[in-house]
Amino acid sequence: MYKFGLAVLTVAAMVLAAASPAAATTTQTRITIDRHASELFPFEPPAGEPGVTYPATSVTATARNCPAGFVLMSASLVQDGLPTLWATGGRGAGEIVCDGGTVELSMAFARIAPALHPGRATAHFSLRDADTGEQFAERTRTVWIPC
């Protein structure tokens, strides 16, 4: 009886310790945000007054193990406690296509008043499934906007 009970316990422990096949093949998406943003550059808003530019900066990140398909990227930058706007005029700016591997993420940001300036800012990136809205990954990091 003792050997039978020990065998049952051993089999149960092996079953509980083994990961499911689905869990073994699923790897979590990770986002790494670069420490430094780009130098400030002039940005002319597409719907703004022609010839009027505002300082803008670009923040880049890398997403590893990004699930294959269309993915929605959300990005934000906060400096001095104030949000910024995306410095882009393109439709679909927050849509990316992943192939299951590594993808580079980038977004430019501008603020009219008060204008962006060299110094610290807080960048945030997140990735969501375009169909279900399921969040794959998110990351926040303090970045440095150089002079």
N, CA and C atoms as a LAMMPS dump frame, in Angstrom:
ITEM: TIMESTEP
0
ITEM: NUMBER OF ATOMS
441
ITEM: BOX BOUNDS ff ff ff
-5.0000000000000000e+02 5.0000000000000000e+02
-5.0000000000000000e+02 5.0000000000000000e+02
-5.0000000000000000e+02 5.0000000000000000e+02
ITEM: ATOMS id mol type element x y z
1 1 1 N 0.826 -1.191 0
2 1 2 C 0 0 0
3 1 3 C 0.874 1.26 0
4 2 1 N 1.992 1.209 0.729
5 2 2 C 2.876 2.358 0.823
6 2 3 C 3.46 2.697 -0.539
7 3 1 N 3.916 1.674 -1.298
8 3 2 C 4.503 1.899 -2.612
9 3 3 C 3.46 2.471 -3.581
10 4 1 N 2.227 1.982 -3.502
11 4 2 C 1.164 2.48 -4.381
12 4 3 C 0.874 3.951 -4.079
13 5 1 N 0.769 4.317 -2.822
14 5 2 C 0.513 5.706 -2.425
15 5 3 C 1.642 6.627 -2.85
16 6 1 N 2.887 6.137 -2.721
17 6 2 C 4.047 6.924 -3.137
18 6 3 C 4.051 7.132 -4.644
19 7 1 N 3.673 6.108 -5.394
20 7 2 C 3.614 6.211 -6.855
21 7 3 C 2.548 7.216 -7.281
22 8 1 N 1.391 7.195 -6.64
23 8 2 C 0.316 8.138 -6.954
24 8 3 C 0.756 9.564 -6.651
25 9 1 N 1.397 9.774 -5.524
26 9 2 C 1.89 11.102 -5.174
27 9 3 C 2.963 11.585 -6.157
28 10 1 N 3.823 10.696 -6.596
29 10 2 C 4.868 11.059 -7.547
30 10 3 C 4.255 11.482 -8.877
31 11 1 N 3.292 10.712 -9.368
32 11 2 C 2.623 11.048 -10.63
33 11 3 C 1.879 12.377 -10.487
34 12 1 N 1.202 12.591 -9.391
35 12 2 C 0.467 13.843 -9.176
36 12 3 C 1.424 15.029 -9.143
37 13 1 N 2.556 14.876 -8.499
38 13 2 C 3.539 15.959 -8.441
39 13 3 C 4.088 16.265 -9.819
40 14 1 N 4.329 15.234 -10.626
41 14 2 C 4.84 15.447 -11.983
42 14 3 C 3.817 16.173 -12.839
43 15 1 N 2.553 15.837 -12.703
44 15 2 C 1.497 16.491 -13.472
45 15 3 C 1.369 17.951 -13.066
46 16 1 N 1.396 18.221 -11.775
47 16 2 C 1.272 19.595 -11.308
48 16 3 C 2.496 20.439 -11.669
49 17 1 N 3.67 19.831 -11.682
50 17 2 C 4.895 20.578 -11.97
51 17 3 C 5.063 20.858 -13.46
52 18 1 N 4.493 20.026 -14.287
53 18 2 C 4.65 20.207 -15.741
54 18 3 C 3.781 21.363 -16.206
55 19 1 N 4.354 22.23 -17.034
56 19 2 C 3.595 23.347 -17.604
57 19 3 C 2.768 22.837 -18.771
58 20 1 N 1.657 23.488 -18.999
59 20 2 C 0.825 23.094 -20.13
60 20 3 C 1.552 23.434 -21.423
61 21 1 N 1.272 22.721 -22.53
62 21 2 C 1.937 23.022 -23.795
63 21 3 C 1.696 24.455 -24.255
64 22 1 N 0.493 24.981 -24.021
65 22 2 C 0.202 26.358 -24.441
66 22 3 C 1.051 27.343 -23.655
67 23 1 N 1.194 27.106 -22.37
68 23 2 C 1.987 28.015 -21.556
69 23 3 C 3.464 27.935 -21.911
70 24 1 N 3.91 26.761 -22.332
71 24 2 C 5.318 26.598 -22.66
72 24 3 C 5.691 27.343 -23.939
73 25 1 N 4.75 27.501 -24.876
74 25 2 C 5.06 28.165 -26.135
75 25 3 C 4.745 29.651 -26.115
76 26 1 N 4.053 30.121 -25.096
77 26 2 C 3.691 31.532 -25.015
78 26 3 C 4.776 32.288 -24.263
79 27 1 N 5.317 33.311 -24.912
80 27 2 C 6.284 34.162 -24.234
81 27 3 C 5.692 35.545 -24.116
82 28 1 N 5.993 36.188 -23.042
83 28 2 C 5.401 37.483 -22.75
84 28 3 C 6.073 38.582 -23.566
85 29 1 N 5.256 39.499 -24.073
86 29 2 C 5.762 40.65 -24.804
87 29 3 C 6.413 41.606 -23.818
88 30 1 N 7.602 42.121 -24.178
89 30 2 C 8.323 43.052 -23.316
90 30 3 C 8.661 44.306 -24.116
91 31 1 N 8.523 45.452 -23.487
92 31 2 C 8.868 46.734 -24.11
93 31 3 C 10.051 47.328 -23.346
94 32 1 N 11.054 47.775 -24.091
95 32 2 C 12.2 48.463 -23.516
96 32 3 C 12.264 49.853 -24.131
97 33 1 N 12.177 50.893 -23.31
98 33 2 C 12.205 52.28 -23.783
99 33 3 C 13.637 52.802 -23.67
100 34 1 N 14.119 53.422 -24.738
101 34 2 C 15.461 54.006 -24.726
102 34 3 C 15.543 55.111 -23.679
103 35 1 N 16.705 55.277 -23.072
104 35 2 C 16.908 56.278 -22.024
105 35 3 C 16.88 57.705 -22.55
106 36 1 N 17.317 57.891 -23.776
107 36 2 C 17.431 59.236 -24.33
108 36 3 C 16.428 59.451 -25.462
109 37 1 N 15.73 60.561 -25.403
110 37 2 C 14.859 60.976 -26.502
111 37 3 C 15.748 61.674 -27.534
112 38 1 N 15.175 62.013 -28.665
113 38 2 C 15.941 62.732 -29.684
114 38 3 C 16.146 64.183 -29.256
115 39 1 N 17.08 64.847 -29.915
116 39 2 C 17.215 66.287 -29.707
117 39 3 C 15.934 66.955 -30.179
118 40 1 N 15.658 68.131 -29.652
119 40 2 C 14.466 68.861 -30.071
120 40 3 C 14.586 69.256 -31.535
121 41 1 N 13.479 69.156 -32.253
122 41 2 C 13.437 69.543 -33.66
123 41 3 C 12.147 70.31 -33.906
124 42 1 N 12.091 71.143 -34.952
125 42 2 C 10.868 71.915 -35.213
126 42 3 C 9.785 71.046 -35.845
127 43 1 N 8.573 71.18 -35.316
128 43 2 C 7.417 70.443 -35.843
129 43 3 C 6.331 71.436 -36.23
130 44 1 N 5.846 71.308 -37.448
131 44 2 C 4.756 72.152 -37.93
132 44 3 C 3.488 71.309 -37.976
133 45 1 N 2.529 71.561 -37.088
134 45 2 C 1.305 70.759 -37.074
135 45 3 C 0.586 70.831 -38.416
136 46 1 N 0.033 69.705 -38.89
137 46 2 C -0.632 69.688 -40.198
138 46 3 C -1.842 70.619 -40.274
139 47 1 N -2.524 70.842 -39.156
140 47 2 C -3.701 71.709 -39.171
141 47 3 C -3.396 73.068 -38.552
142 48 1 N -2.122 73.343 -38.308
143 48 2 C -1.745 74.606 -37.678
144 48 3 C -1.506 75.705 -38.695
145 49 1 N -1.099 76.831 -38.176
146 49 2 C -0.801 77.979 -39.026
147 49 3 C 0.484 77.685 -39.805
148 50 1 N 0.455 77.829 -41.128
149 50 2 C 1.638 77.521 -41.94
150 50 3 C 2.855 78.333 -41.503
151 51 1 N 3.991 77.656 -41.383
152 51 2 C 5.235 78.308 -41.014
153 51 3 C 5.488 78.405 -39.524
154 52 1 N 4.484 78.093 -38.691
155 52 2 C 4.647 78.15 -37.236
156 52 3 C 5.046 76.761 -36.757
157 53 1 N 6.2 76.672 -36.101
158 53 2 C 6.69 75.381 -35.615
159 53 3 C 6.814 75.383 -34.1
160 54 1 N 6.837 74.186 -33.548
161 54 2 C 6.962 73.981 -32.115
162 54 3 C 8.06 72.954 -31.873
163 55 1 N 8.75 73.028 -30.727
164 55 2 C 9.772 72.022 -30.429
165 55 3 C 9.123 70.655 -30.227
166 56 1 N 9.744 69.649 -30.81
167 56 2 C 9.262 68.275 -30.682
168 56 3 C 10.449 67.364 -30.41
169 57 1 N 10.163 66.211 -29.862
170 57 2 C 11.18 65.194 -29.615
171 57 3 C 10.601 63.839 -29.955
172 58 1 N 11.459 62.887 -30.233
173 58 2 C 11.023 61.54 -30.576
174 58 3 C 11.558 60.565 -29.537
175 59 1 N 10.711 59.633 -29.125
176 59 2 C 11.098 58.605 -28.169
177 59 3 C 10.989 57.258 -28.87
178 60 1 N 11.998 56.408 -28.688
179 60 2 C 11.998 55.095 -29.323
180 60 3 C 11.998 53.994 -28.266
181 61 1 N 11.497 52.856 -28.674
182 61 2 C 11.436 51.689 -27.8
183 61 3 C 11.531 50.438 -28.655
184 62 1 N 11.725 49.315 -28.019
185 62 2 C 11.778 48.023 -28.69
186 62 3 C 10.79 47.091 -28.005
187 63 1 N 9.978 46.411 -28.806
188 63 2 C 9.054 45.411 -28.269
189 63 3 C 9.543 44.035 -28.709
190 64 1 N 9.768 43.153 -27.755
191 64 2 C 10.211 41.801 -28.052
192 64 3 C 9.046 40.841 -27.843
193 65 1 N 9.002 39.802 -28.664
194 65 2 C 7.94 38.796 -28.611
195 65 3 C 6.571 39.411 -28.882
196 66 1 N 6.526 40.356 -29.797
197 66 2 C 5.272 41.012 -30.168
198 66 3 C 4.427 40.018 -30.975
199 67 1 N 3.198 39.715 -30.556
200 67 2 C 2.367 38.734 -31.263
201 67 3 C 2.126 39.134 -32.718
202 68 1 N 2.142 38.154 -33.589
203 68 2 C 1.967 38.41 -35.017
204 68 3 C 0.588 38.989 -35.301
205 69 1 N 0.56 40.017 -36.149
206 69 2 C -0.69 40.629 -36.56
207 69 3 C -0.688 42.13 -36.326
208 70 1 N -1.881 42.732 -36.484
209 70 2 C -2.038 44.167 -36.257
210 70 3 C -2.124 44.432 -34.753
211 71 1 N -1.344 45.402 -34.299
212 71 2 C -1.273 45.742 -32.876
213 71 3 C -1.43 47.25 -32.752
214 72 1 N -2.166 47.685 -31.739
215 72 2 C -2.329 49.108 -31.476
216 72 3 C -1.288 49.557 -30.46
217 73 1 N -0.556 50.617 -30.818
218 73 2 C 0.441 51.168 -29.925
219 73 3 C -0.097 52.456 -29.327
220 74 1 N 0.022 52.575 -28.021
221 74 2 C -0.3 53.815 -27.344
222 74 3 C 0.999 54.361 -26.791
223 75 1 N 1.217 55.662 -26.954
224 75 2 C 2.44 56.278 -26.457
225 75 3 C 2.103 57.639 -25.872
226 76 1 N 2.805 57.99 -24.804
227 76 2 C 2.6 59.307 -24.207
228 76 3 C 3.909 59.814 -23.639
229 77 1 N 3.978 61.132 -23.506
230 77 2 C 5.143 61.785 -22.916
231 77 3 C 4.632 62.901 -22.019
232 78 1 N 5.139 62.939 -20.8
233 78 2 C 4.763 63.962 -19.833
234 78 3 C 6.037 64.667 -19.39
235 79 1 N 6.018 66.002 -19.46
236 79 2 C 7.156 66.782 -18.97
237 79 3 C 6.62 67.886 -18.066
238 80 1 N 7.233 68.056 -16.924
239 80 2 C 6.808 69.047 -15.932
240 80 3 C 5.348 68.842 -15.519
241 81 1 N 4.922 67.584 -15.502
242 81 2 C 3.559 67.262 -15.102
243 81 3 C 2.501 67.556 -16.151
244 82 1 N 2.912 67.962 -17.344
245 82 2 C 1.965 68.317 -18.411
246 82 3 C 2.08 67.342 -19.575
247 83 1 N 0.943 66.921 -20.141
248 83 2 C 0.982 65.989 -21.272
249 83 3 C 1.425 66.681 -22.558
250 84 1 N 1.756 65.875 -23.539
251 84 2 C 2.142 66.375 -24.856
252 84 3 C 1.21 65.788 -25.908
253 85 1 N 1.333 66.282 -27.12
254 85 2 C 0.56 65.77 -28.252
255 85 3 C 1.47 64.959 -29.158
256 86 1 N 0.888 64.017 -29.895
257 86 2 C 1.667 63.299 -30.893
258 86 3 C 2.049 64.272 -31.986
259 87 1 N 3.305 64.297 -32.353
260 87 2 C 3.786 65.167 -33.425
261 87 3 C 3.805 64.364 -34.719
262 88 1 N 2.618 64.099 -35.222
263 88 2 C 2.473 63.322 -36.451
264 88 3 C 1.234 63.797 -37.181
265 89 1 N 1.242 63.651 -38.464
266 89 2 C 0.076 64.012 -39.248
267 89 3 C -0.503 62.808 -39.961
268 90 1 N 0.112 61.633 -39.749
269 90 2 C -0.293 60.436 -40.476
270 90 3 C -1.435 59.699 -39.821
271 91 1 N -2.353 59.237 -40.65
272 91 2 C -3.423 58.371 -40.151
273 91 3 C -2.823 57.02 -39.803
274 92 1 N -3.379 56.384 -38.814
275 92 2 C -2.896 55.066 -38.421
276 92 3 C -1.565 55.1 -37.709
277 93 1 N -1.207 56.219 -37.135
278 93 2 C 0.101 56.349 -36.491
279 93 3 C 0.281 55.355 -35.352
280 94 1 N -0.773 54.96 -34.696
281 94 2 C -0.663 54.034 -33.57
282 94 3 C -0.843 52.585 -33.945
283 95 1 N -0.876 52.282 -35.236
284 95 2 C -1.037 50.902 -35.689
285 95 3 C 0.298 50.366 -36.167
286 96 1 N 0.672 49.195 -35.675
287 96 2 C 1.897 48.555 -36.135
288 96 3 C 1.586 47.118 -36.518
289 97 1 N 2.473 46.518 -37.276
290 97 2 C 2.334 45.122 -37.661
291 97 3 C 3.499 44.355 -37.047
292 98 1 N 3.186 43.336 -36.285
293 98 2 C 4.208 42.506 -35.652
294 98 3 C 4.284 41.165 -36.381
295 99 1 N 5.476 40.561 -36.348
296 99 2 C 5.652 39.257 -36.984
297 99 3 C 5.94 38.157 -35.968
298 100 1 N 5.73 38.458 -34.697
299 100 2 C 5.994 37.481 -33.651
300 100 3 C 7.364 37.643 -33.023
301 101 1 N 8.17 38.557 -33.544
302 101 2 C 9.523 38.754 -33.028
303 101 3 C 9.702 40.121 -32.406
304 102 1 N 10.713 40.834 -32.9
305 102 2 C 11.073 42.136 -32.356
306 102 3 C 10.622 43.232 -33.311
307 103 1 N 10.074 44.307 -32.757
308 103 2 C 9.635 45.443 -33.566
309 103 3 C 10.08 46.73 -32.876
310 104 1 N 10.507 47.691 -33.69
311 104 2 C 10.916 48.991 -33.159
312 104 3 C 9.694 49.896 -33.057
313 105 1 N 9.574 50.6 -31.945
314 105 2 C 8.476 51.533 -31.707
315 105 3 C 9.046 52.939 -31.643
316 106 1 N 8.313 53.898 -32.158
317 106 2 C 8.77 55.278 -32.115
318 106 3 C 7.569 56.207 -32.196
319 107 1 N 7.655 57.31 -31.449
320 107 2 C 6.622 58.329 -31.535
321 107 3 C 7.27 59.677 -31.224
322 108 1 N 6.857 60.688 -31.996
323 108 2 C 7.321 62.054 -31.762
324 108 3 C 6.248 62.794 -30.972
325 109 1 N 6.692 63.724 -30.123
326 109 2 C 5.787 64.461 -29.251
327 109 3 C 6.108 65.942 -29.316
328 110 1 N 5.084 66.785 -29.192
329 110 2 C 5.256 68.24 -29.165
330 110 3 C 4.257 68.826 -28.179
331 111 1 N 4.56 70.016 -27.711
332 111 2 C 3.619 70.746 -26.859
333 111 3 C 3.75 72.21 -27.227
334 112 1 N 2.611 72.871 -27.346
335 112 2 C 2.593 74.263 -27.797
336 112 3 C 2.981 75.203 -26.659
337 113 1 N 2.287 75.117 -25.537
338 113 2 C 2.591 76.034 -24.435
339 113 3 C 2.354 75.318 -23.107
340 114 1 N 3.283 75.289 -22.229
341 114 2 C 4.671 75.668 -22.454
342 114 3 C 5.35 74.635 -23.343
343 115 1 N 6.303 75.084 -24.12
344 115 2 C 6.981 74.228 -25.092
345 115 3 C 7.858 73.191 -24.397
346 116 1 N 8.076 72.072 -25.084
347 116 2 C 9.025 71.085 -24.583
348 116 3 C 10.402 71.723 -24.48
349 117 1 N 11.204 71.228 -23.548
350 117 2 C 12.548 71.77 -23.353
351 117 3 C 13.483 70.634 -22.974
352 118 1 N 14.799 70.846 -23.077
353 118 2 C 15.739 69.812 -22.643
354 118 3 C 15.52 69.483 -21.173
355 119 1 N 15.689 68.223 -20.84
356 119 2 C 15.509 67.797 -19.45
357 119 3 C 14.771 66.477 -19.365
358 120 1 N 14.3 66.176 -18.168
359 120 2 C 13.606 64.908 -17.916
360 120 3 C 12.163 64.951 -18.388
361 121 1 N 11.701 63.776 -18.794
362 121 2 C 10.299 63.584 -19.145
363 121 3 C 9.969 62.115 -18.868
364 122 1 N 8.694 61.797 -18.792
365 122 2 C 8.265 60.426 -18.551
366 122 3 C 7.553 59.9 -19.789
367 123 1 N 8.112 58.834 -20.354
368 123 2 C 7.537 58.211 -21.553
369 123 3 C 6.794 56.942 -21.164
370 124 1 N 5.716 56.664 -21.885
371 124 2 C 4.905 55.468 -21.646
372 124 3 C 4.52 54.86 -22.991
373 125 1 N 4.739 53.562 -23.147
374 125 2 C 4.314 52.822 -24.336
375 125 3 C 3.482 51.634 -23.884
376 126 1 N 2.449 51.309 -24.656
377 126 2 C 1.698 50.078 -24.421
378 126 3 C 1.258 49.51 -25.759
379 127 1 N 1.071 48.196 -25.785
380 127 2 C 0.627 47.486 -26.985
381 127 3 C -0.624 46.695 -26.655
382 128 1 N -1.622 46.801 -27.554
383 128 2 C -2.898 46.093 -27.374
384 128 3 C -3.291 45.38 -28.649
385 129 1 N -4.04 44.311 -28.489
386 129 2 C -4.579 43.597 -29.631
387 129 3 C -5.582 44.496 -30.351
388 130 1 N -5.466 44.618 -31.663
389 130 2 C -6.33 45.515 -32.432
390 130 3 C -7.785 45.049 -32.44
391 131 1 N -8.026 43.758 -32.275
392 131 2 C -9.398 43.247 -32.328
393 131 3 C -10.056 43.16 -30.956
394 132 1 N -9.336 42.637 -29.981
395 132 2 C -9.946 42.382 -28.673
396 132 3 C -9.653 43.458 -27.64
397 133 1 N -8.608 44.241 -27.864
398 133 2 C -8.216 45.248 -26.881
399 133 3 C -7.366 44.69 -25.759
400 134 1 N -7.057 43.39 -25.806
401 134 2 C -6.216 42.775 -24.783
402 134 3 C -4.846 43.451 -24.767
403 135 1 N -4.392 43.813 -23.58
404 135 2 C -3.091 44.466 -23.46
405 135 3 C -1.989 43.418 -23.438
406 136 1 N -1.007 43.577 -24.342
407 136 2 C 0.124 42.661 -24.404
408 136 3 C 1.248 43.099 -23.47
409 137 1 N 1.529 44.4 -23.436
410 137 2 C 2.634 44.896 -22.612
411 137 3 C 2.501 46.401 -22.437
412 138 1 N 3.123 46.898 -21.383
413 138 2 C 3.232 48.349 -21.196
414 138 3 C 4.49 48.633 -20.398
415 139 1 N 5.013 49.825 -20.585
416 139 2 C 6.241 50.212 -19.887
417 139 3 C 6.28 51.721 -19.748
418 140 1 N 6.757 52.202 -18.609
419 140 2 C 6.943 53.623 -18.346
420 140 3 C 8.392 53.826 -17.914
421 141 1 N 8.99 54.912 -18.406
422 141 2 C 10.382 55.181 -18.06
423 141 3 C 10.672 56.674 -18.131
424 142 1 N 11.547 57.127 -17.261
425 142 2 C 12.038 58.496 -17.337
426 142 3 C 13.077 58.561 -18.452
427 143 1 N 12.89 59.528 -19.356
428 143 2 C 13.826 59.706 -20.471
429 143 3 C 14.445 61.098 -20.367
430 144 1 N 15.539 61.277 -21.076
431 144 2 C 16.246 62.563 -21.073
432 144 3 C 16.175 63.178 -22.462
433 145 1 N 15.675 64.406 -22.553
434 145 2 C 15.669 65.153 -23.808
435 145 3 C 16.947 65.999 -23.814
436 146 1 N 17.891 65.718 -24.728
437 146 2 C 19.166 66.439 -24.711
438 146 3 C 19.027 67.877 -25.217
439 147 1 N 20.079 68.667 -24.964
440 147 2 C 20.108 70.06 -25.413
441 147 3 C 20.25 70.136 -26.928
